[in-house]
Each structure stands twice: as structure tokens, then as C-alpha cells.
């Protein structure tokens, strides 16, 4: 794990120490929001295309981001028009599990109010893009009527709880989904504001004095930053468990779930040029019984609530408290609040990743079909009517749906006698069902980045397919076309597509420039490291080509590219490249 070495220190100045007027601006917005209400109702009623600056922070807790189409910025500025404001609305979908009806609601909303696409996130949720301010209420209200929610899909709270999505094993695996749902409900904000504004609209106009709100766990300031939890099945790291604030790895004996090994303090975000920020993999913390999961998770959150950095949001994730104060200190805080000691953690081992693609058997005798989705974007194109085809199959056969952490989709509960019909129908829409035909992009993913993400400094989703295609062509020419290489790209260092774990990670520095990270593993249990900085995207294939040659010629048996780079080391990699360049 390549994180900075820090001596154990006392906690930084935090919520327990802040006096009046101290803390970041966002902290004061939360405190003054009346439990997330702010002036949202009033601004929803205004004939404007956007929310005011303070309310932009609050709407995140309700499941949305205010964005703009940055492709149109220059033209609109020249014309004297305001920015092309729009909203991304994200649903909270524990474990990525949807009914057919819930899926179809998302699809309909994307057509009626959005930009006619749906995007599967790396946390097993759906995002609808291109929503206009006047359509926000209708969109969120409809999502809630489908028995899903957008509450806590964003914001400084526990966000969507991830879980292994594949129904392939036993009752024990099914319990992972149940626990993810229990955690999502238990750790959700208790403020009535969300339901008042988006669900029970009549309360907005009530003249009666509202009941007093209480946030028994979060308090008026909620958390210093976002918080993430994931639940993994033994041996299957399909949700990147070590990137979670709390990772729960199931312990199973004789097909019976006996508990979990908790890992603590993972997180991907960083900021260019800020040494106090860095990606970190979670640390083994404790073994928990099934009954301990909810109270221990809540208690961990309260420690982060009290000790997370409230002055510097870049340094506010729980990983920094764990890194700087030590896991032993953190465990002591948790045990003191619980009133009992926790068991030491068992060893956790992952030797690979299962992406659950293709036709596979379910534990109940039915089948499921895992379909690869490029960057998680469901849309119709000239070559593939992906969105229409999925809608047709899900509607006709009333299939349950699971979303994966690799931004793919699983169609569940398929009867054996329907397999050929579904296969044929999908092919009519140009949808590939055989993951072996996807090529190198099977193990690649990117964040949305431009034009909608306000944090993006470079492209990701729109440029990675062509880049991977070029890399794939080069690998085939070297006889390496069948090798699995994890490739991840983000348009900024915040790490939404978890680029710090891939064999190869591309992290945007500025327009067309990327840091190249190498040395992760396909099991996503090891951080990669920066190999080269500010490389123009057009030069990336040429830079990687001599490394691929070196790997082909001198790797150990079946050694993956990331493992090779990690074993050999960057100094030798650079020496080899220099020699090849000189010879060439």
C-alpha cells in the first residue's frame, strides 16, 4: 500500500474543538440549514435555472448536483447568455438491486426529463443527467413512488451501500443484499426535510409549526465529508472493498454467514499538489458478528463525525483520521463508545475479481445474464440500441436487475426456456451478450468528467474507448491480445472510477494531459503509483508500448501487467524504456 508514512498523532482540530465561527463554509451552511431544508422550497418556486450558491451544497444531500454543459460555455458567454445549467440526479440503490418496475421508471424519467441516457455509477446506482430545474421535483417524486430514493445518494452522509450483486451462491450470499439494505436504512439521515419537499408536498404549504427534527447520529453538522460502505463475498472483490470507509467481508462456513471481517479507512480522493491528500486502502479492523454490523458501523461513523477534519474539506475523509491517528487509536474510540471489546480481524485474501458477465446460473436454478456496458452509459447509438433493447427485454420478461461496481448490468431470474428468446432479442438490438468479444474494454472504466462534471480538468468517458482501442491493437500486435489489463481513467484526481487501483490508471491533470499510474493488481488490493506526469493523451500509446514489450519478454509465468510493473519497479522500467528508445 503506497500511502505516506505518518507517525501516530493526536486528532486535528475537529468538531469537538471548533468554536463559534470556526470551520469551513460548508459546515456553517449545514448548521444554518434547519436540517437540510435551507431555502430549497422557496428557490424551487422561483423561475430560475439554478439554485443559489449555499443551496447548491444542500441539494447534494437530497441526491443531486447542479452542473452545466461546459461544451456550451464559450458560446453562451459570447452571446451574453447564462451558463447551460442542468442537474444530475442520483438514486440510492443498495447493492444495485432493482425490480423491473423500478428500472423502467428510471428509463422513463431519463426520456421524459433527462438527456435520454442512464448512467450506472461505480457505486451501483443510476444517475440521470440533463434534468432541468423545473423538472427536479417531478423526477425525485417519481423515483420515490417507485420505492427508491435519492436521499443520501450524495452529500456528507453515508452514501449508497454496495454489495456483491450476483445471486450465484447460497442463502449466505443473499444475506449480503439484505444487510446492505439494512445499513442504508439505519444510516440514512432522519431529517423530515426530504419527505416534506419531494414526497409529501402538501407539508410545504402547511402553516402548522413543524415537529422538531432530530439527527441522533449525524447531529446538525452531519459528517465532515462523504462516507462509503461496501459488503463483499469471500474471495470476490467485485466491489473494491479496500476503497470503502467501512468494508465488510463476509465470513462463511458451510454456506452459513457467521459474520464479517471489517476493514477501515479506505478512500480514493486526492488533490494535485496537496501532499496531505492521497488515496488509501482500508486497514483490517475487527471481526464482527452479524448482529454487530449495524451498531459497530454507526459507532464508527460517530467517531468520524467527531474527529474528522471540519476545517479542510480536502482532508476531511475518515481515511486521514485512521492514517494519522492509527487504527489502534480508532478502535479504542469505537470500543469505548460501544462498551465492549471487538474481536481481532481475520486475514482477508482476494486473488482476482469476478465481473459476473455472461450467462451464469443462479443459486435458485434460474439464470442471470451479465452484460458489459461501456462506461456504464445506457444509450441508443447507430450500432447498438442498448437502452431500447434492455427496456424491451426487462419489460417483456419482468426481469429483476442488479448494477455492478464495474458499471455493468445483470439481468436476473431468467428461466432456462427463455434463454434463447432473450439472447435473440438482444442481438436484434445489436447488444453483445458474450463478454469475451468485448476485448480490452471489459476491464476498463471511466468517470463522466466533461462536459458536465464541475471538477473535471480533462476528458474521461468520451476519450477512453478510443484510447483503449489503440492500446488493444498494440497488444494484439505483440501477441498479448488475450491478456486481462485493468484500465481506469478519471478527469480529475478525486478518483470516482478508482484509477489508483488499476494495472493502469489515467488521472487528468489539465486539458489532454494525464498522470499515468502503474502497478496495481487485477484483484484491486494494491495501490498503483505515478509513473509519468502530464502526458498528452496522444502520446500515451507510444509511452506504454516499450513497457508492453518489456512485459512480454521478461515477465514470469502468467504474470499480469500490473504485477510485473510492481515487481520490476519503476527505476528498471524507465531504464528499459530509455535503452529501447536509444536503440530505436
C-alpha positions as CSV (number, residue, x, y, z in Angstrom):
1,X,0.0,0.0,0.0
2,X,1.7,3.2,-1.2
3,X,0.4,5.8,1.3
4,X,2.6,8.3,3.1
5,X,4.1,7.1,6.4
6,X,2.7,9.1,9.3
7,X,3.6,8.8,12.9
8,X,0.6,8.4,15.2
9,X,-0.7,11.8,16.2
10,X,-3.4,13.4,18.2
11,X,-6.5,14.2,16.1
12,X,-6.6,17.5,14.3
13,X,-8.8,20.4,15.3
14,X,-12.3,19.0,14.7
15,X,-15.9,19.3,15.6
16,X,-15.1,18.7,19.3
17,X,-12.7,21.7,19.3
18,X,-14.4,24.2,17.0
19,X,-15.6,27.4,18.5
20,X,-18.2,29.9,17.1
21,X,-17.4,31.0,13.6
22,X,-14.8,28.3,13.0
23,X,-14.9,25.5,10.4
24,X,-15.3,25.5,6.7
25,X,-18.0,27.4,4.9
26,X,-19.9,24.2,4.1
27,X,-20.0,23.4,7.9
28,X,-21.9,26.7,8.5
29,X,-24.3,26.1,5.6
30,X,-25.2,22.7,7.2
31,X,-25.6,24.2,10.6
32,X,-27.9,27.0,9.3
33,X,-29.9,24.8,7.0
34,X,-32.6,23.7,9.5
35,X,-31.7,20.1,9.0
36,X,-31.2,20.3,5.2
37,X,-34.2,22.5,4.4
38,X,-32.4,25.7,3.7
39,X,-34.4,27.8,1.2
40,X,-34.9,25.0,-1.2
41,X,-38.7,25.3,-1.3
42,X,-38.5,29.0,-2.0
43,X,-35.9,28.6,-4.7
44,X,-37.8,25.7,-6.3
45,X,-40.7,28.1,-6.8
46,X,-38.6,30.7,-8.5
47,X,-38.5,31.0,-12.3
48,X,-34.7,30.5,-12.5
49,X,-32.5,27.8,-14.0
50,X,-30.3,27.3,-10.9
51,X,-30.0,27.3,-7.2
52,X,-28.0,29.9,-5.2
53,X,-24.5,29.0,-4.0
54,X,-25.4,27.9,-0.5
55,X,-28.3,25.8,-1.6
56,X,-26.1,24.0,-4.2
57,X,-24.3,22.4,-1.2
58,X,-27.6,21.3,0.4
59,X,-29.2,19.7,-2.7
60,X,-26.4,17.2,-2.6
61,X,-27.9,15.6,0.5
62,X,-31.2,15.3,-1.5
63,X,-29.4,13.4,-4.2
64,X,-28.4,15.8,-6.9
65,X,-25.6,18.0,-8.3
66,X,-26.1,21.3,-10.1
67,X,-24.0,21.2,-13.2
68,X,-23.6,22.9,-16.6
69,X,-22.9,21.8,-20.1
70,X,-19.3,23.1,-20.4
71,X,-19.2,22.4,-24.1
72,X,-21.6,25.3,-24.5
73,X,-19.9,27.7,-22.0
74,X,-17.8,29.7,-24.5
75,X,-20.7,30.2,-27.0
76,X,-23.1,31.2,-24.3
77,X,-20.7,33.6,-22.8
78,X,-20.1,35.2,-26.2
79,X,-23.8,35.5,-26.6
80,X,-24.3,37.1,-23.2
81,X,-26.4,34.1,-22.0
82,X,-26.1,32.4,-18.6
83,X,-24.5,29.0,-18.3
84,X,-26.4,26.0,-19.5
85,X,-27.4,24.8,-16.1
86,X,-28.7,21.3,-15.6
87,X,-28.9,18.7,-12.8
88,X,-27.6,15.2,-12.3
89,X,-30.0,13.2,-10.0
90,X,-28.6,10.1,-8.4
91,X,-30.7,7.3,-6.9
92,X,-29.7,5.4,-3.7
93,X,-29.9,1.7,-4.7
94,X,-28.4,-0.6,-2.0
95,X,-26.4,-3.4,-3.6
96,X,-27.6,-2.1,-7.0
97,X,-30.8,-4.1,-6.8
98,X,-33.9,-3.0,-8.7
99,X,-37.2,-4.6,-9.7
100,X,-38.3,-4.5,-13.3
101,X,-40.7,-1.7,-12.5
102,X,-38.1,0.4,-10.8
103,X,-35.7,0.0,-13.7
104,X,-38.5,1.1,-16.1
105,X,-39.3,4.2,-14.0
106,X,-35.6,5.3,-14.3
107,X,-35.7,4.6,-18.0
108,X,-39.0,6.6,-18.5
109,X,-37.6,9.6,-16.4
110,X,-34.4,9.7,-18.5
111,X,-36.6,10.0,-21.6
112,X,-39.1,12.5,-20.2
113,X,-36.9,14.8,-18.3
114,X,-33.2,13.8,-18.9
115,X,-30.8,13.6,-21.8
116,X,-32.2,10.1,-22.9
117,X,-29.3,8.3,-21.3
118,X,-28.9,6.5,-17.9
119,X,-25.6,6.0,-16.3
120,X,-24.6,3.2,-14.0
121,X,-22.3,4.5,-11.3
122,X,-19.2,2.8,-9.8
123,X,-21.3,2.5,-6.6
124,X,-24.1,0.6,-8.2
125,X,-26.6,3.4,-8.6
126,X,-28.3,5.2,-11.5
127,X,-27.6,8.8,-12.5
128,X,-30.0,10.7,-14.7
129,X,-28.3,13.6,-16.5
130,X,-29.6,16.7,-18.1
131,X,-32.5,17.3,-15.7
132,X,-33.7,21.0,-15.8
133,X,-34.6,22.7,-12.5
134,X,-38.3,22.9,-13.3
135,X,-38.4,19.1,-13.6
136,X,-36.4,18.2,-10.4
137,X,-39.5,17.8,-8.2
138,X,-41.3,15.6,-10.7
139,X,-38.3,13.4,-11.2
140,X,-37.5,12.8,-7.5
141,X,-41.1,12.4,-6.6
142,X,-41.5,9.6,-9.3
143,X,-38.3,7.9,-8.0
144,X,-39.8,7.8,-4.5
145,X,-43.1,6.5,-5.8
146,X,-41.2,3.5,-7.3
147,X,-39.9,2.8,-3.7
148,X,-36.4,4.0,-4.4
149,X,-34.9,7.2,-3.0
150,X,-32.3,9.9,-3.8
151,X,-31.8,10.8,-0.1
152,X,-28.2,10.4,0.9
153,X,-27.1,9.4,-2.6
154,X,-24.8,12.4,-2.3
155,X,-23.7,14.7,0.5
156,X,-21.8,14.5,3.8
157,X,-23.5,11.3,4.9
158,X,-23.3,7.6,4.4
159,X,-23.9,7.1,0.7
160,X,-25.1,4.1,-1.3
161,X,-24.2,0.8,0.4
162,X,-22.5,-1.5,-2.1
163,X,-22.8,-5.3,-2.1
164,X,-21.8,-8.2,-4.4
165,X,-24.7,-8.2,-6.8
166,X,-24.5,-11.8,-8.2
167,X,-27.1,-14.4,-6.9
168,X,-24.7,-17.2,-7.6
169,X,-24.0,-19.0,-4.3
170,X,-26.3,-19.6,-1.4
171,X,-28.5,-18.1,1.3
172,X,-25.4,-16.6,2.8
173,X,-24.8,-14.5,-0.4
174,X,-28.4,-13.4,-0.4
175,X,-28.0,-12.1,3.1
176,X,-25.3,-9.6,1.8
177,X,-28.0,-7.8,-0.1
178,X,-30.3,-7.8,3.0
179,X,-27.5,-6.3,5.2
180,X,-26.8,-3.6,2.6
181,X,-30.4,-2.6,2.7
182,X,-30.5,-2.6,6.5
183,X,-27.4,-0.4,6.6
184,X,-28.8,2.0,4.1
185,X,-32.0,2.4,6.1
186,X,-30.3,2.6,9.5
187,X,-27.7,5.1,8.5
188,X,-29.9,7.4,6.4
189,X,-30.5,11.0,7.7
190,X,-33.6,11.2,9.9
191,X,-34.5,14.8,8.9
192,X,-38.1,15.2,7.7
193,X,-37.0,17.8,5.1
194,X,-36.5,15.3,2.3
195,X,-40.1,13.9,2.5
196,X,-41.6,17.3,3.1
197,X,-40.0,18.7,-0.1
198,X,-40.1,15.8,-2.5
199,X,-42.7,13.3,-1.3
200,X,-45.3,14.9,0.9
201,X,-45.6,18.1,-0.9
202,X,-48.6,19.4,1.0
203,X,-46.5,19.9,4.1
204,X,-44.5,22.6,2.2
205,X,-47.6,24.9,2.5
206,X,-48.6,23.9,6.0
207,X,-49.0,26.8,8.4
208,X,-48.7,24.4,11.4
209,X,-45.5,24.5,13.4
210,X,-43.4,21.5,12.2
211,X,-42.3,18.9,14.6
212,X,-38.8,19.3,15.8
213,X,-36.2,17.4,13.8
214,X,-33.5,15.3,15.5
215,X,-30.5,13.7,13.9
216,X,-29.5,11.3,16.6
217,X,-26.4,10.0,14.8
218,X,-25.3,12.8,12.5
219,X,-26.2,15.9,14.5
220,X,-26.7,19.3,12.9
221,X,-23.4,19.3,11.1
222,X,-23.8,15.8,9.6
223,X,-20.3,14.3,8.6
224,X,-17.2,16.2,7.6
225,X,-17.4,14.6,4.2
226,X,-19.0,11.6,2.3
227,X,-18.9,8.1,3.8
228,X,-18.9,4.8,2.0
229,X,-19.7,1.2,3.0
230,X,-19.4,-2.0,1.0
231,X,-20.3,-5.6,1.7
232,X,-18.2,-8.3,-0.1
233,X,-18.5,-12.1,-0.5
234,X,-15.4,-14.1,0.4
235,X,-12.9,-14.3,-2.4
236,X,-14.8,-11.9,-4.7
237,X,-13.6,-8.3,-4.6
238,X,-16.1,-7.1,-7.2
239,X,-16.9,-4.0,-5.2
240,X,-13.3,-2.9,-4.5
241,X,-13.7,-3.5,-0.8
242,X,-10.5,-1.8,0.2
243,X,-11.7,1.6,-1.2
244,X,-14.5,1.8,1.4
245,X,-14.6,3.8,4.6
246,X,-16.0,0.6,6.1
247,X,-15.6,-2.7,4.1
248,X,-17.4,-5.8,5.4
249,X,-16.0,-9.1,4.1
250,X,-18.4,-11.9,4.8
251,X,-17.2,-14.9,6.8
252,X,-19.0,-18.0,5.6
253,X,-18.8,-21.6,7.0
254,X,-20.8,-24.4,5.4
255,X,-22.8,-22.0,3.4
256,X,-23.8,-20.1,6.6
257,X,-23.0,-16.5,7.2
258,X,-21.3,-16.3,10.6
259,X,-20.1,-12.7,10.5
260,X,-17.8,-10.3,8.8
261,X,-14.2,-9.0,8.8
262,X,-14.3,-5.2,8.8
263,X,-11.6,-3.2,7.1
264,X,-11.4,0.5,7.8
265,X,-10.3,3.8,6.3
266,X,-10.2,3.3,2.5
267,X,-10.8,6.1,0.0
268,X,-9.6,7.2,-3.4
269,X,-9.8,11.0,-3.5
270,X,-6.7,13.2,-3.7
271,X,-5.8,16.7,-4.9
272,X,-3.0,17.5,-7.3
273,X,-0.2,19.3,-5.4
274,X,-1.6,18.7,-2.0
275,X,0.6,16.3,-0.1
276,X,-1.8,16.0,2.8
277,X,-4.2,14.2,0.4
278,X,-3.7,10.8,-1.0
279,X,-5.6,7.5,-1.9
280,X,-5.6,4.9,0.8
281,X,-6.6,1.3,1.1
282,X,-8.6,0.2,4.1
283,X,-6.9,-1.4,7.1
284,X,-8.0,-4.7,8.8
285,X,-10.1,-3.6,11.8
286,X,-12.1,-6.3,13.6
287,X,-14.2,-9.4,13.2
288,X,-17.9,-8.7,13.7
289,X,-21.0,-10.9,14.2
290,X,-23.9,-10.3,12.0
291,X,-25.7,-8.6,14.9
292,X,-22.8,-6.3,15.5
293,X,-22.8,-4.8,11.9
294,X,-25.3,-2.1,12.5
295,X,-24.2,-0.8,15.9
296,X,-20.5,-1.0,15.1
297,X,-21.0,0.8,11.8
298,X,-23.0,3.5,13.4
299,X,-20.3,3.9,16.1
300,X,-17.5,4.1,13.6
301,X,-19.5,6.9,11.9
302,X,-19.8,8.8,15.2
303,X,-16.0,8.7,15.7
304,X,-15.6,10.2,12.2
305,X,-18.3,12.7,12.9
306,X,-16.4,13.9,16.0
307,X,-12.8,13.7,14.8
308,X,-12.9,14.2,11.0
309,X,-11.4,17.5,9.8
310,X,-14.0,20.2,9.7
311,X,-11.7,23.0,8.5
312,X,-10.2,21.5,5.4
313,X,-12.6,19.5,3.2
314,X,-9.8,18.1,1.1
315,X,-8.5,16.4,4.3
316,X,-11.9,15.5,5.8
317,X,-12.4,11.9,4.8
318,X,-12.1,9.2,7.6
319,X,-9.1,7.7,5.9
320,X,-7.0,10.6,7.2
321,X,-8.1,10.1,10.8
322,X,-7.2,6.4,10.5
323,X,-3.9,7.1,8.8
324,X,-2.8,9.9,11.2
325,X,-4.2,8.6,14.5
326,X,-3.7,4.9,13.9
327,X,-6.1,2.1,13.6
328,X,-5.5,1.1,17.3
329,X,-6.5,4.6,18.4
330,X,-9.6,4.4,16.3
331,X,-10.5,1.0,17.6
332,X,-10.1,2.2,21.2
333,X,-12.5,5.1,20.4
334,X,-15.1,2.7,19.0
335,X,-14.8,0.2,21.9
336,X,-15.2,2.9,24.5
337,X,-18.4,4.1,22.9
338,X,-19.7,0.5,22.4
339,X,-18.8,-0.5,25.9
340,X,-17.2,-3.8,24.9
341,X,-14.1,-5.0,23.1
342,X,-14.1,-6.2,19.5
343,X,-12.5,-9.4,18.1
344,X,-9.3,-9.1,16.2
345,X,-9.7,-9.2,12.4
346,X,-9.2,-12.4,10.4
347,X,-7.0,-12.3,7.3
348,X,-8.7,-11.2,4.1
349,X,-7.5,-12.6,0.8
350,X,-8.6,-11.8,-2.7
351,X,-6.8,-13.4,-5.7
352,X,-8.9,-11.9,-8.5
353,X,-12.1,-10.2,-9.5
354,X,-15.3,-11.7,-10.8
355,X,-17.1,-9.3,-13.1
356,X,-20.2,-11.6,-13.3
357,X,-20.6,-11.2,-17.0
358,X,-22.1,-13.6,-19.5
359,X,-24.7,-16.4,-18.8
360,X,-24.4,-17.8,-15.3
361,X,-26.5,-20.0,-13.0
362,X,-28.3,-18.6,-10.0
363,X,-28.4,-20.4,-6.7
364,X,-32.2,-21.0,-7.2
365,X,-31.8,-22.8,-10.5
366,X,-32.6,-19.8,-12.8
367,X,-30.1,-18.0,-14.9
368,X,-28.8,-14.5,-14.9
369,X,-27.1,-12.6,-17.8
370,X,-24.3,-10.1,-17.1
371,X,-24.0,-7.5,-19.9
372,X,-20.9,-5.3,-20.3
373,X,-21.8,-1.6,-20.5
374,X,-19.2,0.8,-21.8
375,X,-18.6,3.3,-19.0
376,X,-22.0,2.4,-17.6
377,X,-23.8,4.6,-20.1
378,X,-27.1,3.2,-21.4
379,X,-28.0,4.9,-24.7
380,X,-29.0,4.1,-28.2
381,X,-26.5,4.6,-31.0
382,X,-26.3,3.8,-34.7
383,X,-24.6,0.4,-34.0
384,X,-26.4,-0.7,-30.8
385,X,-29.8,0.2,-29.5
386,X,-28.7,-0.7,-26.0
387,X,-31.2,1.3,-24.0
388,X,-34.2,0.3,-26.1
389,X,-33.2,-3.4,-26.1
390,X,-32.8,-3.5,-22.3
391,X,-36.1,-1.8,-21.9
392,X,-37.8,-4.3,-24.2
393,X,-36.3,-7.4,-22.5
394,X,-36.9,-6.2,-18.9
395,X,-40.4,-5.2,-19.7
396,X,-41.4,-8.3,-21.6
397,X,-39.9,-10.8,-19.1
398,X,-40.2,-8.7,-15.9
399,X,-36.6,-9.3,-15.0
400,X,-35.0,-8.1,-11.8
401,X,-31.9,-6.0,-12.3
402,X,-28.6,-5.6,-10.5
403,X,-26.0,-3.0,-11.2
404,X,-22.3,-3.8,-10.7
405,X,-19.4,-1.8,-9.4
406,X,-17.8,-2.1,-12.8
407,X,-20.8,-0.2,-14.3
408,X,-22.3,-3.3,-15.9
409,X,-25.8,-4.7,-15.6
410,X,-27.1,-8.1,-14.6
411,X,-30.5,-9.4,-15.7
412,X,-31.8,-11.8,-13.1
413,X,-34.4,-14.6,-12.7
414,X,-34.2,-15.8,-16.3
415,X,-35.9,-19.2,-16.9
416,X,-33.9,-21.7,-18.9
417,X,-36.7,-21.9,-21.5
418,X,-36.5,-18.1,-22.1
419,X,-32.7,-18.0,-22.6
420,X,-32.6,-18.4,-26.4
421,X,-35.5,-15.9,-26.9
422,X,-33.8,-13.3,-24.8
423,X,-30.5,-13.9,-26.5
424,X,-32.1,-13.5,-29.9
425,X,-34.0,-10.4,-28.9
426,X,-30.9,-8.7,-27.5
427,X,-29.0,-9.5,-30.7
428,X,-31.7,-7.9,-32.8
429,X,-30.9,-4.6,-30.9
430,X,-27.2,-5.0,-31.5
431,X,-26.4,-5.9,-27.9
432,X,-23.4,-8.2,-27.3
433,X,-24.0,-10.9,-24.8
434,X,-20.7,-12.7,-24.9
435,X,-18.2,-10.8,-22.7
436,X,-15.2,-12.5,-24.4
437,X,-16.0,-10.4,-27.5
438,X,-15.8,-7.1,-25.7
439,X,-12.0,-7.1,-25.8
440,X,-9.8,-5.0,-23.6
441,X,-12.6,-2.7,-22.6
442,X,-14.1,-5.4,-20.5
443,X,-11.8,-4.4,-17.7
444,X,-11.9,-0.6,-18.3
445,X,-14.0,2.2,-16.9
446,X,-14.1,6.0,-16.7
447,X,-15.9,8.7,-14.8
448,X,-18.3,11.1,-16.7
449,X,-15.8,14.0,-16.5
450,X,-16.5,16.6,-19.2
451,X,-18.8,18.2,-20.2
452,X,-21.0,18.0,-17.0
453,X,-18.7,17.4,-14.0
454,X,-17.7,20.7,-12.5
455,X,-14.5,19.2,-11.0
456,X,-13.2,17.7,-14.3
457,X,-10.0,19.2,-15.7
458,X,-9.7,16.6,-18.5
459,X,-11.9,14.2,-20.5
460,X,-12.5,10.6,-19.4
461,X,-15.7,8.9,-20.6
462,X,-15.6,10.4,-24.1
463,X,-11.9,9.6,-24.8
464,X,-11.2,6.3,-23.0
465,X,-12.9,4.0,-25.6
466,X,-10.6,5.2,-28.4
467,X,-7.5,5.1,-26.2
468,X,-8.3,1.5,-25.1
469,X,-8.9,0.5,-28.7
470,X,-5.4,1.8,-29.7
471,X,-3.8,0.0,-26.7
472,X,-5.7,-3.2,-27.6
473,X,-4.4,-3.0,-31.2
474,X,-0.8,-2.6,-29.9
475,X,-1.2,-5.5,-27.5
476,X,-2.6,-7.8,-30.3
477,X,0.4,-6.9,-32.4
478,X,2.7,-8.1,-29.6
479,X,0.8,-11.4,-29.1
480,X,-0.7,-10.0,-25.8
481,X,-4.3,-9.5,-27.1
482,X,-5.9,-12.0,-24.7
483,X,-4.3,-10.6,-21.5
484,X,-6.5,-9.0,-18.9
485,X,-5.5,-5.5,-18.0
486,X,-7.4,-3.2,-15.7
487,X,-7.6,0.3,-17.1
488,X,-9.3,3.2,-15.3
489,X,-9.5,6.8,-16.1
490,X,-10.7,9.9,-14.3
491,X,-10.9,13.5,-15.4
492,X,-9.5,14.8,-12.0
493,X,-7.7,13.3,-9.0
494,X,-10.9,12.7,-6.9
495,X,-10.9,9.1,-8.1
496,X,-14.6,8.3,-8.8
497,X,-13.6,5.5,-11.2
498,X,-11.0,4.3,-8.7
499,X,-8.0,4.8,-11.0
500,X,-5.5,4.3,-8.2
501,X,-6.2,0.5,-8.2
502,X,-5.9,-0.4,-11.9
503,X,-3.0,-2.1,-13.6
504,X,-3.0,1.2,-15.5
505,X,-4.6,4.4,-14.2
506,X,-5.0,7.7,-16.1
507,X,-5.7,10.7,-13.9
508,X,-6.5,14.1,-15.6
509,X,-4.1,17.0,-14.9
510,X,-5.4,19.5,-17.4
511,X,-6.8,19.6,-20.9
512,X,-5.5,16.5,-22.7
513,X,-2.8,15.8,-20.0
514,X,-2.8,12.8,-17.7
515,X,-0.7,11.3,-14.9
516,X,0.0,7.6,-15.7
517,X,-0.2,5.3,-12.8
518,X,1.1,1.7,-13.0
519,X,1.5,-1.3,-10.7
520,X,-2.0,-2.1,-9.4
521,X,-3.3,-5.7,-9.5
522,X,-6.4,-7.3,-11.1
523,X,-7.7,-8.2,-7.6
524,X,-7.8,-4.5,-6.8
525,X,-6.0,-5.0,-3.5
526,X,-2.9,-2.9,-4.2
527,X,-2.5,0.8,-5.0
528,X,-0.6,1.8,-8.1
529,X,1.8,4.7,-8.2
530,X,2.6,7.6,-10.5
531,X,4.9,6.5,-13.3
532,X,4.7,9.6,-15.5
533,X,3.1,13.0,-15.1
534,X,1.3,15.3,-17.5
535,X,1.4,13.0,-20.6
536,X,-0.6,14.2,-23.6
537,X,-3.3,11.6,-24.4
538,X,-2.0,11.3,-27.9
539,X,1.4,10.2,-26.6
540,X,0.1,7.6,-24.1
541,X,0.2,4.6,-26.5
542,X,3.8,5.3,-27.5
543,X,4.8,5.7,-23.9
544,X,3.3,2.4,-22.9
545,X,4.4,0.4,-25.9
546,X,8.0,-0.3,-24.8
547,X,6.6,-1.3,-21.4
548,X,4.4,-3.9,-23.0
549,X,7.4,-5.2,-24.9
550,X,9.4,-5.5,-21.7
551,X,6.5,-7.2,-20.0
552,X,6.1,-9.7,-22.9
553,X,9.8,-10.6,-23.0
554,X,10.7,-10.8,-19.3
555,X,7.6,-11.5,-17.2
556,X,7.2,-14.5,-15.1
557,X,4.6,-17.2,-16.0
558,X,1.2,-15.7,-16.3
559,X,2.3,-12.5,-14.6
560,X,-0.2,-9.7,-15.1
561,X,1.0,-6.3,-16.3
562,X,0.4,-4.5,-13.0
563,X,2.1,-7.3,-11.1
564,X,5.1,-7.1,-13.5
565,X,5.4,-3.3,-13.1
566,X,5.2,-3.6,-9.3
567,X,7.8,-6.4,-9.1
568,X,10.3,-4.9,-11.5
569,X,10.0,-1.3,-10.2
570,X,9.8,2.0,-11.9
571,X,13.5,2.6,-12.0
572,X,14.1,-0.5,-14.1
573,X,11.1,0.2,-16.2
574,X,12.4,3.6,-17.1
575,X,15.9,2.3,-17.7
576,X,14.5,-0.3,-20.1
577,X,12.4,2.3,-21.9
578,X,15.5,4.6,-22.3
579,X,17.5,1.7,-23.8
580,X,14.8,0.8,-26.2
581,X,14.3,4.4,-27.2
582,X,18.1,4.7,-27.9
583,X,18.2,1.5,-29.9
584,X,15.2,2.5,-31.8
